[in-house]
Amino acid sequence: MLRIALATLCLLVAVPASAQVQPFPTNFVTREIPTNGTTLHVRVGGSGPAVVLLHGYGETGDMWAPLAADLARDHTVIVPDLRGLGLSARPAGGYDKKMQGGDISGMLDGLHIGQVDLVTHDIGNMVGFAFAAENRNRVRRFVLMDAPIPGVGPWEEILKNPLLWHFRFGGPDMERLVAGRERIYLDRFWNEFSATPAKFSEASREHYARLYALPGAMHAGFAQFAAFDQDAIDDRAFLAEGKLTMPMLAIGGAKSFGTTMALVMRAAATNVTGAVVPDSGHWLMEEQPAATVKLVHDFLDAGK
């Protein structure tokens, strides 16, 4: 733990101003919240109904700064780094999404927050789905962005897409291959999954590459994918208890999951609205932040 803390301190000192992503508003505070056998790095700000923002692979909670600034005008915004990623603790295990749903539940208990809206992207979709499935009365409205849910809808067909080879990439030898080359590995995702790769800025690339180069971070990232088989089992068990009924917005990038997002979520929920963000690939908050923020805010406002 001391080694990770020292490496984190070095990271914060070493990153030049040119490599900074958009900061969170100054009224946000950061907290280290013990939960479910680990500790999450959490940003909290704003006032009003609570909304939780969950990031995905290749980024951290920092991706949500533009949306957090918008929502904080009339929401209490809670933005954790997922287990093992960003500045959260990196335990050896527990990367199945049911366990991480428990991380989110414990985080909210620690903040004394009951019901929430939920906004998620990529791996965050999977964690959010597990949390919502086990806490159906705790989630008011649920926004999911541009990634499938293990075991849900056309999951087996999605797995056959050759672009998704990284779902099975991991283990000690793979960690050795990418050690010191984290930027090269992550550039592949930022380039191939973007409609316009240049919109995933150099500042963001430098920022996230440094965070994923922290000790244990790539191991934790690979562990997120290695858990997919168990996640599929767990998600099918959740759905055996019935589909989710809270209002849901399924957003796809036009050059990525597009309308497939709504197709996937209609296999798991009864009240799904679909939306497609034009001129965007997978990285909606990097490629089309204004359009994405408007979709989310309008959907959450509809529940007031």
Secondary structure, 3 states (H helix, E strand, C coil): CHHHHHHHHHHHHHCCHHHCCCCCCCCCEEEEEEECCEEEEEEEEECCCEEEEECCCCCCHHHHHHHHHHHCCCCEEEEECCCCCCCCCCCCCCCCHHHHHHHHHHHHHHHCCCCEEEEEECHHHHHHHHHHHHCCCCEEEEEEECCCCCCCCCHHHHHCCHHHHHHHCCCHHHHHHHCCCHHHHHHHHHHHCCCCHHHCCHHHHHHHHHHHCCCCHHHHHHHHHHCHHHHHHHHHHHHHCCCECCCEEEEEECCCCCCHHHHHHHCCECCEEEEEECCCCCCHHHHCHHHHHHHHHHHHHCCC
